[in-house]
Amino acid sequence: MTEFRGERLQIMLSPEELAVVDDFRFRNRMPTRAAAVRELLKLGLASTTGAAGSDMKSANYGVFGRGPGSHRETDS
């Protein structure tokens, strides 16, 4: 049975984030990056229990921090 995927989601990743996705993909013998991202999304959604409070900012949801001069330079 083929799943219909009618919606495209485009995201931008840092080189470090892409390396993490690729490592997961190859470690789990997945055929594509898209398959790895779908699996990571499924695992992440299954593991959440609503722990993110209303005080969380969108900048807190990256895989890695940013360097000096970025909008994430300070952790506040």
mmCIF file of the C-alpha atoms, coordinates in Angstrom:
data_MODEL
# 
_entry.id   MODEL 
# 
loop_
_atom_site.group_PDB 
_atom_site.id 
_atom_site.type_symbol 
_atom_site.label_atom_id 
_atom_site.label_alt_id 
_atom_site.label_comp_id 
_atom_site.label_asym_id 
_atom_site.label_entity_id 
_atom_site.label_seq_id 
_atom_site.pdbx_PDB_ins_code 
_atom_site.Cartn_x 
_atom_site.Cartn_y 
_atom_site.Cartn_z 
_atom_site.occupancy 
_atom_site.B_iso_or_equiv 
_atom_site.pdbx_formal_charge 
_atom_site.auth_seq_id 
_atom_site.auth_comp_id 
_atom_site.auth_asym_id 
_atom_site.auth_atom_id 
_atom_site.pdbx_PDB_model_num 
ATOM 1  C CA . MET A 1 1  ? 0.000  0.000  0.000  1.00 0.00 ? 1  MET A CA 1 
ATOM 2  C CA . THR A 1 2  ? 1.440  3.346  -1.023 1.00 0.00 ? 2  THR A CA 1 
ATOM 3  C CA . GLU A 1 3  ? 0.813  6.315  1.242  1.00 0.00 ? 3  GLU A CA 1 
ATOM 4  C CA . PHE A 1 4  ? -0.373 9.503  -0.416 1.00 0.00 ? 4  PHE A CA 1 
ATOM 5  C CA . ARG A 1 5  ? 1.834  12.437 0.539  1.00 0.00 ? 5  ARG A CA 1 
ATOM 6  C CA . GLY A 1 6  ? 0.160  15.502 -0.874 1.00 0.00 ? 6  GLY A CA 1 
ATOM 7  C CA . GLU A 1 7  ? 1.893  18.152 1.193  1.00 0.00 ? 7  GLU A CA 1 
ATOM 8  C CA . ARG A 1 8  ? 5.498  19.315 0.838  1.00 0.00 ? 8  ARG A CA 1 
ATOM 9  C CA . LEU A 1 9  ? 7.343  20.716 3.845  1.00 0.00 ? 9  LEU A CA 1 
ATOM 10 C CA . GLN A 1 10 ? 10.551 22.614 3.183  1.00 0.00 ? 10 GLN A CA 1 
ATOM 11 C CA . ILE A 1 11 ? 12.997 23.236 6.031  1.00 0.00 ? 11 ILE A CA 1 
ATOM 12 C CA . MET A 1 12 ? 16.458 24.720 6.266  1.00 0.00 ? 12 MET A CA 1 
ATOM 13 C CA . LEU A 1 13 ? 19.086 22.858 8.308  1.00 0.00 ? 13 LEU A CA 1 
ATOM 14 C CA . SER A 1 14 ? 22.540 23.829 9.475  1.00 0.00 ? 14 SER A CA 1 
ATOM 15 C CA . PRO A 1 15 ? 25.402 21.550 8.389  1.00 0.00 ? 15 PRO A CA 1 
ATOM 16 C CA . GLU A 1 16 ? 25.460 20.094 11.915 1.00 0.00 ? 16 GLU A CA 1 
ATOM 17 C CA . GLU A 1 17 ? 21.725 19.351 11.892 1.00 0.00 ? 17 GLU A CA 1 
ATOM 18 C CA . LEU A 1 18 ? 22.007 17.728 8.469  1.00 0.00 ? 18 LEU A CA 1 
ATOM 19 C CA . ALA A 1 19 ? 24.882 15.557 9.712  1.00 0.00 ? 19 ALA A CA 1 
ATOM 20 C CA . VAL A 1 20 ? 22.694 14.345 12.603 1.00 0.00 ? 20 VAL A CA 1 
ATOM 21 C CA . VAL A 1 21 ? 19.880 13.455 10.179 1.00 0.00 ? 21 VAL A CA 1 
ATOM 22 C CA . ASP A 1 22 ? 22.304 11.662 7.863  1.00 0.00 ? 22 ASP A CA 1 
ATOM 23 C CA . ASP A 1 23 ? 23.899 9.752  10.752 1.00 0.00 ? 23 ASP A CA 1 
ATOM 24 C CA . PHE A 1 24 ? 20.441 8.616  11.889 1.00 0.00 ? 24 PHE A CA 1 
ATOM 25 C CA . ARG A 1 25 ? 19.534 7.677  8.310  1.00 0.00 ? 25 ARG A CA 1 
ATOM 26 C CA . PHE A 1 26 ? 22.606 5.536  7.690  1.00 0.00 ? 26 PHE A CA 1 
ATOM 27 C CA . ARG A 1 27 ? 22.626 3.987  11.177 1.00 0.00 ? 27 ARG A CA 1 
ATOM 28 C CA . ASN A 1 28 ? 19.040 2.846  10.618 1.00 0.00 ? 28 ASN A CA 1 
ATOM 29 C CA . ARG A 1 29 ? 19.538 1.914  6.938  1.00 0.00 ? 29 ARG A CA 1 
ATOM 30 C CA . MET A 1 30 ? 16.870 4.299  5.693  1.00 0.00 ? 30 MET A CA 1 
ATOM 31 C CA . PRO A 1 31 ? 16.586 4.870  1.935  1.00 0.00 ? 31 PRO A CA 1 
ATOM 32 C CA . THR A 1 32 ? 16.285 8.680  1.917  1.00 0.00 ? 32 THR A CA 1 
ATOM 33 C CA . ARG A 1 33 ? 16.711 11.772 4.035  1.00 0.00 ? 33 ARG A CA 1 
ATOM 34 C CA . ALA A 1 34 ? 12.974 12.325 3.762  1.00 0.00 ? 34 ALA A CA 1 
ATOM 35 C CA . ALA A 1 35 ? 12.306 8.890  5.279  1.00 0.00 ? 35 ALA A CA 1 
ATOM 36 C CA . ALA A 1 36 ? 14.740 9.673  8.105  1.00 0.00 ? 36 ALA A CA 1 
ATOM 37 C CA . VAL A 1 37 ? 13.088 13.033 8.797  1.00 0.00 ? 37 VAL A CA 1 
ATOM 38 C CA . ARG A 1 38 ? 9.620  11.427 8.822  1.00 0.00 ? 38 ARG A CA 1 
ATOM 39 C CA . GLU A 1 39 ? 10.828 8.783  11.292 1.00 0.00 ? 39 GLU A CA 1 
ATOM 40 C CA . LEU A 1 40 ? 12.520 11.378 13.516 1.00 0.00 ? 40 LEU A CA 1 
ATOM 41 C CA . LEU A 1 41 ? 9.344  13.456 13.465 1.00 0.00 ? 41 LEU A CA 1 
ATOM 42 C CA . LYS A 1 42 ? 7.258  10.414 14.393 1.00 0.00 ? 42 LYS A CA 1 
ATOM 43 C CA . LEU A 1 43 ? 9.637  9.503  17.247 1.00 0.00 ? 43 LEU A CA 1 
ATOM 44 C CA . GLY A 1 44 ? 9.713  13.093 18.514 1.00 0.00 ? 44 GLY A CA 1 
ATOM 45 C CA . LEU A 1 45 ? 5.951  13.436 18.485 1.00 0.00 ? 45 LEU A CA 1 
ATOM 46 C CA . ALA A 1 46 ? 5.536  10.100 20.251 1.00 0.00 ? 46 ALA A CA 1 
ATOM 47 C CA . SER A 1 47 ? 7.965  11.140 22.988 1.00 0.00 ? 47 SER A CA 1 
ATOM 48 C CA . THR A 1 48 ? 6.417  14.502 23.808 1.00 0.00 ? 48 THR A CA 1 
ATOM 49 C CA . THR A 1 49 ? 4.132  14.740 26.770 1.00 0.00 ? 49 THR A CA 1 
ATOM 50 C CA . GLY A 1 50 ? 3.391  18.432 26.643 1.00 0.00 ? 50 GLY A CA 1 
ATOM 51 C CA . ALA A 1 51 ? 6.557  19.223 28.612 1.00 0.00 ? 51 ALA A CA 1 
ATOM 52 C CA . ALA A 1 52 ? 7.130  22.448 26.690 1.00 0.00 ? 52 ALA A CA 1 
ATOM 53 C CA . GLY A 1 53 ? 5.644  25.214 28.755 1.00 0.00 ? 53 GLY A CA 1 
ATOM 54 C CA . SER A 1 54 ? 4.157  28.461 27.590 1.00 0.00 ? 54 SER A CA 1 
ATOM 55 C CA . ASP A 1 55 ? 7.431  30.186 28.512 1.00 0.00 ? 55 ASP A CA 1 
ATOM 56 C CA . MET A 1 56 ? 9.290  28.372 25.714 1.00 0.00 ? 56 MET A CA 1 
ATOM 57 C CA . LYS A 1 57 ? 10.445 30.502 22.794 1.00 0.00 ? 57 LYS A CA 1 
ATOM 58 C CA . SER A 1 58 ? 10.689 29.243 19.227 1.00 0.00 ? 58 SER A CA 1 
ATOM 59 C CA . ALA A 1 59 ? 14.454 29.873 19.344 1.00 0.00 ? 59 ALA A CA 1 
ATOM 60 C CA . ASN A 1 60 ? 14.726 27.128 22.007 1.00 0.00 ? 60 ASN A CA 1 
ATOM 61 C CA . TYR A 1 61 ? 13.748 24.413 19.553 1.00 0.00 ? 61 TYR A CA 1 
ATOM 62 C CA . GLY A 1 62 ? 16.937 24.143 17.462 1.00 0.00 ? 62 GLY A CA 1 
ATOM 63 C CA . VAL A 1 63 ? 19.133 21.069 17.529 1.00 0.00 ? 63 VAL A CA 1 
ATOM 64 C CA . PHE A 1 64 ? 22.289 23.154 17.990 1.00 0.00 ? 64 PHE A CA 1 
ATOM 65 C CA . GLY A 1 65 ? 23.001 26.627 19.334 1.00 0.00 ? 65 GLY A CA 1 
ATOM 66 C CA . ARG A 1 66 ? 24.115 29.415 17.052 1.00 0.00 ? 66 ARG A CA 1 
ATOM 67 C CA . GLY A 1 67 ? 27.401 31.277 17.005 1.00 0.00 ? 67 GLY A CA 1 
ATOM 68 C CA . PRO A 1 68 ? 28.239 34.802 18.116 1.00 0.00 ? 68 PRO A CA 1 
ATOM 69 C CA . GLY A 1 69 ? 26.154 37.553 16.630 1.00 0.00 ? 69 GLY A CA 1 
ATOM 70 C CA . SER A 1 70 ? 23.102 35.403 16.042 1.00 0.00 ? 70 SER A CA 1 
ATOM 71 C CA . HIS A 1 71 ? 19.637 35.802 17.522 1.00 0.00 ? 71 HIS A CA 1 
ATOM 72 C CA . ARG A 1 72 ? 20.515 32.921 19.877 1.00 0.00 ? 72 ARG A CA 1 
ATOM 73 C CA . GLU A 1 73 ? 23.799 34.332 21.172 1.00 0.00 ? 73 GLU A CA 1 
ATOM 74 C CA . THR A 1 74 ? 22.536 34.429 24.755 1.00 0.00 ? 74 THR A CA 1 
ATOM 75 C CA . ASP A 1 75 ? 20.501 31.803 26.534 1.00 0.00 ? 75 ASP A CA 1 
ATOM 76 C CA . SER A 1 76 ? 17.828 33.711 28.428 1.00 0.00 ? 76 SER A CA 1 
# 
